[in-house]
Amino acid sequence: MARLTPTAPRSPQWRRWVLGLAGLYFLVPLAASVVFTVDVPGQGLTLDAYTKIIGTEGFTSSLLLSLGLAAVTIAVVLLLMVPALVALRLGAPRLRPVVEAVCSLPLVVPPIAFVAGLGTVLKWGPEHLARTPLFQTFVALQNPDFPVVLVLAYVVMALPFTYRALDAGLRAVDVRTLVEAARSCGAGPVRALVTAVLPNLRGALMNAAFLVLALVLGEYTVAQLLGFRPFAVWIVNISGSQAQMSVAVSVLSLLVTWVLLLALAGAGGRAPGARRTRTAKG
């Protein structure tokens, strides 16, 4: 009697069409942008738009400024959110809907309204606090070399994405058991968080950091209206005189973002298998 071997279920035909249309929707504009950057009328194909990027005035300074703002924003957001969400999960789980609603508020407030209120506060401070020590604080917040006010704005704007990423990671682990096990071994609250909880949130932390990095590198409205010039503002400023180069920079930024996302997805996909292998060997 012949043995019947199970066959993998075939995906419906409509899924392939949907994926194909989605791929065309994203790839066709990208391909058109690449063609625009390399096809120069009267010269044919050339890579001058890409080779001249590094030497363009303002490219290095704006990129370094955005990377610095992103690094500080990631550090501040994680230092605020990780202990807060762990404490919320351990001590006050009933307040989770309230915290979720508060962290989602930046999605409701339009960026233009947010920066208008921020600009009003920055103008009000020096006018009314000129004779107080807080005057220098407002000046330092708006230092063009490193505008701390942008970090504060980006922290608020990143709250919804950071909360979602960290909350998903905390739902996947038993935080209470991990903390109690660490405390029973003599660890204090901070050490229990660092040694027991954070290693199990590696994927969630990477997701949150990546989302914040993408937000900071692509944010334009707040920085432009406040008068600063990070990377996104620099791209828009050169688009009038050097359109091909600005599109080339945008294409490279998009490709780098995709590579980081794929690397992050690959690292997250390998982690469970590696844990199962170690468990089986143990």
TORLUMVEX-429266 format. One line per field, with one value per atom (N, C-alpha, C): atom name; x, y, z. Coordinates in steps of 0.02 Angstrom, whole numbers. Layout:
// residues N
a	c(CA, ...)
u	c(X, ...)
v	c(Y, ...)
w	c(Z, ...)
***
This chain:
// residues 282
a	c(N, CA, C, N, CA, C, N, CA, C, N, CA, C, N, CA, C, N, CA, C, N, CA, C, N, CA, C, N, CA, C, N, CA, C, N, CA, C, N, CA, C, N, CA, C, N, CA, C, N, CA, C, N, CA, C, N, CA, C, N, CA, C, N, CA, C, N, CA, C, N, CA, C, N, CA, C, N, CA, C, N, CA, C, N, CA, C, N, CA, C, N, CA, C, N, CA, C, N, CA, C, N, CA, C, N, CA, C, N, CA, C, N, CA, C, N, CA, C, N, CA, C, N, CA, C, N, CA, C, N, CA, C, N, CA, C, N, CA, C, N, CA, C, N, CA, C, N, CA, C, N, CA, C, N, CA, C, N, CA, C, N, CA, C, N, CA, C, N, CA, C, N, CA, C, N, CA, C, N, CA, C, N, CA, C, N, CA, C, N, CA, C, N, CA, C, N, CA, C, N, CA, C, N, CA, C, N, CA, C, N, CA, C, N, CA, C, N, CA, C, N, CA, C, N, CA, C, N, CA, C, N, CA, C, N, CA, C, N, CA, C, N, CA, C, N, CA, C, N, CA, C, N, CA, C, N, CA, C, N, CA, C, N, CA, C, N, CA, C, N, CA, C, N, CA, C, N, CA, C, N, CA, C, N, CA, C, N, CA, C, N, CA, C, N, CA, C, N, CA, C, N, CA, C, N, CA, C, N, CA, C, N, CA, C, N, CA, C, N, CA, C, N, CA, C, N, CA, C, N, CA, C, N, CA, C, N, CA, C, N, CA, C, N, CA, C, N, CA, C, N, CA, C, N, CA, C, N, CA, C, N, CA, C, N, CA, C, N, CA, C, N, CA, C, N, CA, C, N, CA, C, N, CA, C, N, CA, C, N, CA, C, N, CA, C, N, CA, C, N, CA, C, N, CA, C, N, CA, C, N, CA, C, N, CA, C, N, CA, C, N, CA, C, N, CA, C, N, CA, C, N, CA, C, N, CA, C, N, CA, C, N, CA, C, N, CA, C, N, CA, C, N, CA, C, N, CA, C, N, CA, C, N, CA, C, N, CA, C, N, CA, C, N, CA, C, N, CA, C, N, CA, C, N, CA, C, N, CA, C, N, CA, C, N, CA, C, N, CA, C, N, CA, C, N, CA, C, N, CA, C, N, CA, C, N, CA, C, N, CA, C, N, CA, C, N, CA, C, N, CA, C, N, CA, C, N, CA, C, N, CA, C, N, CA, C, N, CA, C, N, CA, C, N, CA, C, N, CA, C, N, CA, C, N, CA, C, N, CA, C, N, CA, C, N, CA, C, N, CA, C, N, CA, C, N, CA, C, N, CA, C, N, CA, C, N, CA, C, N, CA, C, N, CA, C, N, CA, C, N, CA, C, N, CA, C, N, CA, C, N, CA, C, N, CA, C, N, CA, C, N, CA, C, N, CA, C, N, CA, C, N, CA, C, N, CA, C, N, CA, C, N, CA, C, N, CA, C, N, CA, C, N, CA, C, N, CA, C, N, CA, C, N, CA, C, N, CA, C, N, CA, C, N, CA, C, N, CA, C, N, CA, C, N, CA, C, N, CA, C, N, CA, C, N, CA, C, N, CA, C, N, CA, C, N, CA, C, N, CA, C, N, CA, C, N, CA, C, N, CA, C, N, CA, C, N, CA, C, N, CA, C, N, CA, C, N, CA, C, N, CA, C, N, CA, C, N, CA, C, N, CA, C, N, CA, C, N, CA, C, N, CA, C, N, CA, C, N, CA, C, N, CA, C, N, CA, C, N, CA, C, N, CA, C, N, CA, C, N, CA, C, N, CA, C, N, CA, C, N, CA, C, N, CA, C, N, CA, C, N, CA, C, N, CA, C, N, CA, C, N, CA, C, N, CA, C, N, CA, C, N, CA, C, N, CA, C, N, CA, C, N, CA, C, N, CA, C, N, CA, C, N, CA, C, N, CA, C, N, CA, C, N, CA, C, N, CA, C, N, CA, C, N, CA, C, N, CA, C, N, CA, C, N, CA, C, N, CA, C, N, CA, C, N, CA, C, N, CA, C, N, CA, C, N, CA, C, N, CA, C, N, CA, C, N, CA, C, N, CA, C, N, CA, C, N, CA, C, N, CA, C, N, CA, C, N, CA, C, N, CA, C, N, CA, C, N, CA, C, N, CA, C, N, CA, C, N, CA, C, N, CA, C, N, CA, C, N, CA, C, N, CA, C, N, CA, C)
u	c(42, 0, 44, 32, 75, 61, 115, 110, 97, 52, 36, 79, 116, 159, 122, 122, 87, 120, 79, 104, 90, 135, 127, 68, 27, -30, -7, -40, -23, -60, -23, -53, -102, -157, -205, -173, -201, -173, -178, -230, -239, -183, -153, -98, -38, -25, 32, 18, -45, -61, -54, -77, -72, 1, 42, 113, 147, 129, 158, 141, 77, 56, 89, 95, 129, 202, 234, 304, 311, 266, 268, 256, 210, 194, 255, 298, 357, 418, 425, 486, 486, 428, 426, 448, 422, 449, 523, 546, 617, 659, 636, 673, 673, 616, 613, 661, 667, 714, 786, 802, 870, 886, 839, 849, 859, 821, 827, 896, 926, 992, 1050, 1042, 1098, 1092, 1033, 1023, 1023, 1078, 1085, 1075, 1027, 1017, 1080, 1098, 1158, 1222, 1222, 1282, 1274, 1212, 1201, 1202, 1221, 1223, 1285, 1277, 1333, 1316, 1368, 1360, 1384, 1386, 1411, 1367, 1302, 1257, 1274, 1302, 1320, 1391, 1436, 1506, 1519, 1476, 1486, 1450, 1417, 1377, 1421, 1475, 1516, 1548, 1569, 1603, 1557, 1492, 1445, 1444, 1441, 1441, 1379, 1391, 1337, 1317, 1340, 1320, 1346, 1411, 1440, 1414, 1412, 1389, 1317, 1273, 1202, 1191, 1228, 1221, 1245, 1303, 1329, 1281, 1252, 1205, 1144, 1117, 1059, 1076, 1135, 1155, 1165, 1194, 1202, 1135, 1089, 1022, 987, 996, 965, 993, 1059, 1090, 1065, 1064, 1042, 967, 928, 856, 843, 878, 869, 887, 942, 963, 911, 887, 838, 772, 748, 684, 688, 741, 747, 756, 795, 804, 739, 695, 631, 580, 576, 522, 533, 594, 605, 591, 622, 604, 530, 502, 432, 385, 397, 353, 363, 425, 437, 403, 410, 377, 301, 276, 204, 179, 218, 197, 200, 248, 256, 210, 203, 169, 100, 86, 21, -4, -20, -43, -109, -150, -214, -205, -147, -135, -110, -103, -77, -119, -186, -224, -212, -202, -189, -121, -70, -3, -4, -40, -44, -77, -130, -164, -119, -81, -36, 20, 48, 102, 77, 12, -15, -36, -33, -55, -16, 51, 86, 59, 24, -6, -69, -99, -160, -144, -91, -73, -32, -54, -15, 53, 105, 172, 174, 133, 134, 107, 56, 30, 79, 112, 161, 219, 246, 302, 281, 218, 194, 193, 168, 169, 239, 283, 353, 388, 375, 405, 379, 316, 289, 323, 335, 370, 442, 475, 544, 549, 498, 498, 479, 434, 411, 466, 506, 556, 607, 643, 692, 662, 600, 570, 552, 531, 507, 558, 609, 659, 729, 732, 797, 841, 813, 852, 858, 843, 846, 898, 921, 969, 940, 874, 843, 853, 873, 884, 937, 992, 1046, 1023, 976, 949, 913, 873, 838, 888, 941, 992, 1027, 1043, 1077, 1032, 967, 921, 920, 935, 931, 1000, 1050, 1117, 1118, 1134, 1131, 1181, 1236, 1283, 1253, 1213, 1176, 1112, 1058, 995, 961, 968, 937, 861, 834, 762, 736, 775, 754, 753, 800, 800, 736, 718, 657, 595, 594, 537, 535, 592, 594, 576, 593, 575, 498, 465, 392, 363, 389, 363, 375, 428, 445, 408, 372, 339, 291, 248, 202, 238, 290, 325, 366, 398, 438, 393, 337, 292, 268, 248, 223, 277, 337, 391, 409, 416, 434, 377, 316, 259, 253, 265, 263, 318, 377, 431, 416, 387, 370, 314, 268, 215, 242, 299, 326, 367, 382, 423, 385, 402, 373, 417, 402, 445, 446, 389, 386, 430, 427, 468, 542, 561, 631, 657, 617, 639, 642, 593, 594, 652, 669, 726, 791, 798, 858, 861, 805, 805, 821, 798, 813, 887, 922, 994, 1034, 1000, 1034, 1042, 1012, 1018, 970, 992, 949, 902, 858, 810, 844, 897, 931, 967, 1002, 1039, 992, 935, 886, 860, 849, 827, 879, 942, 996, 1014, 1019, 1044, 990, 928, 876, 825, 806, 752, 779, 829, 854, 879, 916, 936, 878, 821, 763, 723, 742, 709, 754, 803, 851, 816, 771, 736, 692, 656, 613, 654, 711, 754, 781, 801, 825, 770, 709, 653, 639, 639, 626, 681, 744, 800, 796, 779, 775, 719, 661, 606, 624, 658, 678, 730, 777, 827, 793, 746, 710, 671, 641, 603, 649, 705, 749, 780, 801, 833, 784, 719, 671, 628, 635, 593, 614, 566, 580, 544, 480, 438, 463, 476, 497, 564, 612, 679, 677, 639, 636, 603, 547, 511, 548, 589, 629, 695, 710, 769, 834, 830, 891, 898, 958, 972, 1002, 963, 987, 983, 990, 998, 937, 877, 817, 808, 823, 817, 869, 929, 982, 962, 931, 910, 860, 812, 762, 793, 841, 873, 913, 945, 985, 943, 881, 840, 826, 826, 812, 869, 931, 988, 1020, 1014, 1045, 993, 945, 890, 913, 957, 980, 1017, 1058, 1095, 1049, 999, 952, 914, 894, 860, 908, 971, 1021, 1031, 1034, 1041, 980, 921, 860, 859, 882, 883, 932, 991, 1040, 1013, 980, 953, 899, 858, 806, 836, 887, 918, 953, 986, 1019, 966, 910, 856, 829, 820, 796, 846, 910, 961, 961, 955, 952, 890, 834, 772, 778, 806, 815, 863, 917, 965, 932, 892, 857, 807, 770, 722, 757, 815, 852, 879, 904, 930, 874, 816, 759, 733, 739, 715, 761, 826, 873, 874, 854, 860, 820, 756, 719, 749, 774, 805, 867, 907, 967, 951, 898, 879, 855, 817, 794, 851, 902, 960, 997, 1007, 1042, 1002, 936, 895, 898, 897, 900, 967, 1021, 1086, 1091, 1058, 1061, 1023)
v	c(-60, 0, 62, 106, 166, 213, 243, 291, 361, 394, 462, 511, 552, 602, 668, 700, 764, 817, 857, 912, 978, 1025, 1091, 1126, 1159, 1195, 1252, 1256, 1309, 1373, 1427, 1492, 1511, 1542, 1562, 1607, 1604, 1643, 1718, 1740, 1812, 1841, 1800, 1825, 1844, 1803, 1819, 1884, 1893, 1955, 2016, 2009, 2064, 2081, 2029, 2041, 2071, 2048, 2075, 2148, 2165, 2235, 2279, 2253, 2292, 2303, 2251, 2259, 2311, 2310, 2360, 2431, 2436, 2501, 2533, 2492, 2518, 2522, 2473, 2469, 2515, 2526, 2570, 2641, 2674, 2741, 2741, 2688, 2684, 2677, 2635, 2627, 2692, 2727, 2791, 2841, 2841, 2886, 2870, 2805, 2785, 2806, 2796, 2816, 2891, 2929, 3002, 3024, 2988, 3009, 2989, 2938, 2914, 2933, 2954, 2971, 3047, 3073, 3145, 3160, 3204, 3220, 3246, 3217, 3238, 3204, 3171, 3137, 3062, 3038, 2967, 2948, 2887, 2862, 2885, 2911, 2935, 2928, 2919, 2912, 2974, 3030, 3092, 3112, 3099, 3119, 3082, 3022, 2982, 2996, 3005, 3016, 3084, 3132, 3200, 3212, 3162, 3172, 3190, 3152, 3162, 3231, 3254, 3319, 3379, 3369, 3425, 3461, 3527, 3567, 3552, 3538, 3526, 3454, 3410, 3340, 3307, 3312, 3278, 3307, 3373, 3404, 3388, 3390, 3376, 3302, 3258, 3186, 3170, 3198, 3186, 3215, 3272, 3302, 3256, 3230, 3186, 3121, 3093, 3032, 3045, 3102, 3119, 3128, 3164, 3173, 3105, 3061, 2995, 2955, 2956, 2918, 2942, 3008, 3035, 3022, 3028, 3016, 2943, 2897, 2826, 2813, 2841, 2830, 2858, 2919, 2950, 2912, 2893, 2858, 2790, 2753, 2687, 2694, 2744, 2754, 2774, 2808, 2827, 2770, 2737, 2690, 2622, 2595, 2527, 2521, 2562, 2556, 2570, 2619, 2636, 2578, 2546, 2491, 2429, 2417, 2360, 2372, 2432, 2448, 2446, 2469, 2466, 2394, 2351, 2281, 2245, 2265, 2231, 2260, 2326, 2357, 2384, 2405, 2436, 2417, 2354, 2333, 2364, 2387, 2417, 2486, 2517, 2582, 2577, 2517, 2509, 2545, 2542, 2580, 2655, 2682, 2754, 2772, 2732, 2745, 2737, 2688, 2678, 2738, 2764, 2823, 2884, 2894, 2952, 2946, 2886, 2876, 2881, 2872, 2877, 2948, 2994, 3063, 3096, 3084, 3116, 3096, 3040, 3021, 3062, 3090, 3130, 3202, 3229, 3299, 3306, 3347, 3357, 3387, 3368, 3396, 3472, 3501, 3574, 3608, 3578, 3606, 3596, 3538, 3524, 3573, 3586, 3631, 3703, 3720, 3788, 3800, 3752, 3759, 3761, 3719, 3718, 3785, 3812, 3876, 3933, 3930, 3981, 3979, 3919, 3913, 3938, 3922, 3945, 4021, 4053, 4125, 4157, 4125, 4152, 4149, 4097, 4089, 4145, 4160, 4214, 4282, 4294, 4360, 4370, 4318, 4325, 4301, 4266, 4239, 4266, 4326, 4353, 4367, 4382, 4400, 4342, 4283, 4225, 4175, 4129, 4078, 4033, 4029, 3987, 4013, 4078, 4106, 4067, 4051, 4013, 3943, 3916, 3850, 3852, 3904, 3910, 3921, 3957, 3968, 3903, 3863, 3799, 3750, 3753, 3708, 3720, 3782, 3801, 3809, 3779, 3783, 3750, 3787, 3758, 3701, 3699, 3645, 3578, 3579, 3519, 3542, 3550, 3575, 3523, 3532, 3485, 3487, 3543, 3549, 3499, 3483, 3432, 3363, 3350, 3286, 3279, 3332, 3330, 3320, 3353, 3345, 3275, 3248, 3181, 3128, 3139, 3092, 3087, 3144, 3145, 3111, 3125, 3097, 3022, 2998, 2927, 2884, 2915, 2877, 2824, 2838, 2785, 2724, 2735, 2678, 2640, 2676, 2643, 2603, 2631, 2596, 2531, 2533, 2473, 2419, 2438, 2389, 2358, 2399, 2373, 2333, 2356, 2320, 2251, 2245, 2179, 2134, 2162, 2122, 2100, 2144, 2126, 2075, 2076, 2026, 1956, 1952, 1887, 1854, 1889, 1861, 1868, 1825, 1828, 1873, 1937, 1986, 1973, 1959, 1950, 1892, 1837, 1779, 1794, 1829, 1846, 1891, 1941, 1988, 1953, 1911, 1876, 1827, 1794, 1749, 1787, 1845, 1886, 1913, 1934, 1960, 1905, 1844, 1788, 1770, 1789, 1777, 1835, 1884, 1939, 2002, 2004, 2063, 2117, 2179, 2235, 2249, 2299, 2313, 2331, 2373, 2394, 2335, 2297, 2239, 2186, 2177, 2129, 2150, 2216, 2241, 2231, 2245, 2243, 2171, 2127, 2060, 2009, 2021, 1971, 1992, 2055, 2077, 2100, 2143, 2171, 2119, 2067, 2017, 1984, 1977, 1948, 1998, 2061, 2113, 2138, 2099, 2122, 2138, 2094, 2107, 2169, 2177, 2235, 2300, 2297, 2356, 2374, 2324, 2338, 2367, 2340, 2367, 2440, 2454, 2523, 2570, 2548, 2590, 2603, 2552, 2561, 2610, 2605, 2650, 2722, 2732, 2800, 2827, 2785, 2806, 2827, 2787, 2805, 2870, 2879, 2941, 3002, 2999, 3057, 3073, 3022, 3034, 3063, 3047, 3070, 3128, 3151, 3206, 3273, 3310, 3374, 3433, 3424, 3481, 3518, 3481, 3513, 3549, 3514, 3544, 3606, 3604, 3661, 3721, 3710, 3767, 3797, 3757, 3784, 3814, 3808, 3841, 3801, 3735, 3694, 3656, 3627, 3596, 3526, 3479, 3410, 3381, 3316, 3283, 3292, 3282, 3288, 3359, 3408, 3478, 3493, 3466, 3477, 3449, 3390, 3359, 3405, 3432, 3476, 3541, 3567, 3631, 3626, 3569, 3562, 3538, 3520, 3494, 3547, 3611, 3663, 3673, 3671, 3683, 3618, 3564, 3500, 3444, 3443, 3396, 3324, 3309, 3240, 3215, 3258, 3238, 3227, 3270, 3261, 3195, 3177, 3113, 3055, 3063, 3011, 2999, 3053, 3046, 3011, 3029, 2997, 2922, 2905, 2834, 2796, 2824, 2790, 2784, 2835, 2831, 2777, 2772, 2721, 2651, 2642, 2577, 2557, 2604, 2589, 2570, 2605, 2589, 2519, 2500, 2433, 2380, 2393, 2344, 2334, 2390, 2384, 2346, 2358, 2323, 2249, 2230, 2160, 2126, 2161, 2132, 2122, 2170, 2165, 2108, 2101, 2046, 1979, 1975, 1912, 1894, 1944, 1931, 1909, 1940, 1920, 1851, 1832, 1767, 1711, 1725, 1672, 1662, 1712, 1706, 1648, 1637, 1583, 1515, 1505, 1442, 1428, 1482, 1474, 1456, 1486, 1470, 1399, 1375, 1306, 1257, 1275, 1231, 1226, 1283, 1282, 1243, 1251, 1214, 1140, 1119, 1047, 1017, 1054, 1029, 1024, 1073, 1071, 1011)
w	c(0, 0, 0, -47, -53, 5, 30, 84, 55, 87, 65, 104, 69, 101, 104, 162, 167, 124, 93, 51, 85, 74, 104, 72, 110, 81, 37, -20, -68, -49, -56, -42, -97, -81, -132, -185, -244, -300, -287, -251, -241, -198, -154, -113, -156, -206, -251, -289, -310, -346, -300, -238, -191, -177, -165, -152, -214, -272, -333, -344, -333, -340, -288, -226, -174, -192, -219, -240, -294, -343, -396, -369, -321, -291, -259, -228, -194, -240, -285, -324, -385, -414, -474, -458, -406, -390, -373, -338, -323, -386, -432, -495, -535, -536, -571, -540, -474, -441, -459, -461, -480, -551, -597, -666, -671, -632, -633, -609, -563, -536, -582, -622, -663, -737, -759, -830, -838, -864, -875, -949, -966, -1037, -1070, -1127, -1164, -1141, -1084, -1059, -1052, -1052, -1044, -970, -957, -889, -853, -794, -753, -679, -639, -567, -529, -563, -531, -472, -477, -422, -358, -364, -305, -282, -330, -311, -280, -294, -268, -202, -175, -115, -56, -45, 15, 15, -44, -47, -48, -48, -51, 17, 14, 75, 118, 180, 227, 235, 190, 194, 258, 270, 327, 393, 398, 461, 475, 425, 437, 454, 420, 434, 504, 523, 591, 644, 629, 676, 685, 630, 635, 671, 658, 692, 767, 784, 854, 889, 856, 884, 892, 842, 847, 905, 914, 968, 1036, 1046, 1110, 1120, 1068, 1073, 1092, 1060, 1076, 1149, 1172, 1242, 1290, 1277, 1323, 1323, 1264, 1260, 1296, 1285, 1317, 1393, 1414, 1486, 1520, 1484, 1513, 1510, 1453, 1441, 1472, 1468, 1492, 1567, 1611, 1682, 1696, 1659, 1672, 1654, 1597, 1577, 1620, 1641, 1685, 1753, 1780, 1843, 1835, 1778, 1766, 1764, 1732, 1727, 1794, 1837, 1901, 1955, 1957, 2013, 2000, 1938, 1925, 1856, 1845, 1778, 1757, 1806, 1788, 1756, 1765, 1735, 1663, 1638, 1570, 1517, 1519, 1468, 1472, 1532, 1539, 1508, 1524, 1496, 1420, 1396, 1324, 1290, 1321, 1292, 1292, 1347, 1351, 1299, 1291, 1243, 1171, 1160, 1092, 1073, 1119, 1104, 1047, 1041, 984, 916, 911, 847, 833, 885, 876, 860, 892, 882, 818, 771, 709, 724, 686, 698, 694, 649, 641, 703, 735, 797, 854, 854, 906, 904, 844, 839, 850, 835, 849, 925, 962, 1035, 1063, 1035, 1058, 1043, 984, 967, 1011, 1030, 1075, 1143, 1168, 1233, 1227, 1173, 1165, 1158, 1131, 1127, 1193, 1228, 1292, 1345, 1345, 1396, 1399, 1345, 1348, 1363, 1343, 1355, 1428, 1463, 1531, 1583, 1560, 1608, 1593, 1563, 1544, 1604, 1661, 1720, 1770, 1748, 1792, 1764, 1805, 1781, 1726, 1722, 1671, 1600, 1595, 1528, 1491, 1525, 1493, 1474, 1511, 1494, 1427, 1416, 1352, 1295, 1309, 1257, 1240, 1291, 1279, 1242, 1256, 1221, 1146, 1126, 1055, 1023, 1053, 1024, 955, 902, 835, 824, 861, 854, 876, 927, 949, 984, 946, 975, 1020, 1084, 1132, 1125, 1104, 1098, 1047, 995, 947, 979, 1024, 1059, 1100, 1136, 1176, 1132, 1074, 1029, 1000, 981, 953, 1004, 1067, 1120, 1125, 1123, 1126, 1064, 1006, 944, 939, 972, 969, 1020, 1066, 1119, 1093, 1044, 1021, 994, 953, 922, 974, 1019, 1070, 1117, 1135, 1180, 1149, 1086, 1053, 1049, 1031, 1024, 1091, 1143, 1209, 1240, 1231, 1259, 1228, 1164, 1132, 1159, 1171, 1200, 1272, 1311, 1380, 1384, 1336, 1335, 1321, 1287, 1268, 1323, 1378, 1432, 1498, 1545, 1612, 1655, 1655, 1689, 1764, 1793, 1865, 1888, 1852, 1870, 1863, 1810, 1800, 1856, 1874, 1926, 1994, 2009, 2073, 2077, 2022, 2022, 2033, 2001, 2011, 2082, 2110, 2179, 2229, 2215, 2261, 2260, 2207, 2203, 2232, 2261, 2293, 2252, 2193, 2149, 2171, 2166, 2180, 2122, 2129, 2074, 2008, 2011, 1950, 1918, 1960, 1933, 1906, 1938, 1912, 1844, 1836, 1771, 1718, 1735, 1685, 1667, 1717, 1705, 1688, 1709, 1698, 1645, 1644, 1599, 1532, 1532, 1469, 1420, 1440, 1390, 1355, 1388, 1356, 1314, 1318, 1278, 1221, 1204, 1153, 1087, 1065, 1002, 1006, 1062, 1070, 1073, 1106, 1110, 1041, 1002, 934, 891, 897, 858, 877, 941, 963, 939, 945, 923, 848, 810, 738, 719, 752, 737, 754, 810, 829, 779, 758, 709, 644, 620, 558, 566, 625, 638, 636, 670, 674, 606, 570, 505, 454, 460, 411, 433, 495, 520, 489, 464, 430, 460, 477, 496, 557, 611, 674, 665, 635, 627, 583, 528, 482, 514, 548, 577, 637, 670, 726, 702, 638, 610, 614, 621, 623, 558, 548, 483, 490, 513, 512, 441, 436, 371, 326, 352, 310, 284, 325, 303, 250, 258, 208, 141, 140, 77, 41, 78, 47, 23, 60, 41, -23, -34, -95, -154, -142, -197, -250, -231, -280, -329, -305, -349, -374, -336, -356, -346, -391, -384, -388, -436, -443, -381, -352, -293, -234, -226, -170, -177, -238, -248, -236, -257, -245, -171, -132, -59, -30, -54, -29, -45, -106, -125, -81, -69, -26, 45, 71, 138, 143, 91, 91, 88, 46, 41, 106, 138, 202, 255, 254, 301, 289, 226, 211, 232, 221, 241, 316, 354, 427, 449, 416, 434, 419, 362, 345, 393, 411, 458, 526, 547, 611, 610, 554, 548, 548, 514, 513, 581, 618, 685, 732, 726, 767, 750, 685, 665, 686, 693, 712, 787, 825, 897, 927, 909, 939, 924, 862, 845, 886, 896, 935, 1007, 1035, 1104, 1109, 1058, 1062, 1057, 1016, 1009, 1074, 1107, 1171, 1224, 1222, 1270, 1259, 1195, 1180, 1202, 1191, 1211, 1287, 1321, 1394, 1422)
***
